[in-house]
Amino acid sequence: MNDCGVCLDYRHLQHLILSDKAGYEALQSVSLFLGNNRNDNSIFNLNKQKPTFDLAEKYAGQHFMSDWQEEKSDAEVRVDEHWNEVLRKKDLASKLRTELQQLNSELTTAEDSVDIAREEFESSDTHYNRRHSYYLIRPLQEKFQSCTRKVANLENQVYEKKEEIEGK
């Protein structure tokens, strides 16, 4: 700051009207300071702004450039981390969609199995008399119940997979 001047011209202070001696003495001190520190490199001068920009560049070069570089580096890290998270979620969504398609396919197959087992069970119940039906119908009934449980389980898995996709 030693090579910088003050843009206020001490001669302009002559227009001030002061009513007490202490104010007048302060004005003389300020005028003396301004007169002694006036030079061509006055900062904050609207007519000649280069010294102000030179000071700002010098100060920024000493104090802010390292902060700016650090912030820029941190920002790049944050962008990279965000992008990695986007890619991870994209891969996960793709994997989950594939799993959901597979579960839907299994569910369709299981529902077809339930329909077949139901038809077998219902048709066998009419063909066999009550006495023989327990031993012959029991395996068909168990097959029907097993298929029904499998469908319920797959429906639950499909629901959970959809929730997982929507939550990610």
Secondary structure, DSSP 8 states (H G I E B T S, - for coil): -TT-EE-S-GGGGGG----SHHHHHHHHHHHHHHHHT--TTEET-SS--HHHHHHHHHHIIIIIHHHHHHHHHHHHHHHHHHHHHHHHHHHHHHHHHHHHHHHHHHHHHHHHHHHHHHHHHHHHHHHS-HHHHHHHHHHHHHHHHHHHHHHHHHHHHHHHHHHHHHH-
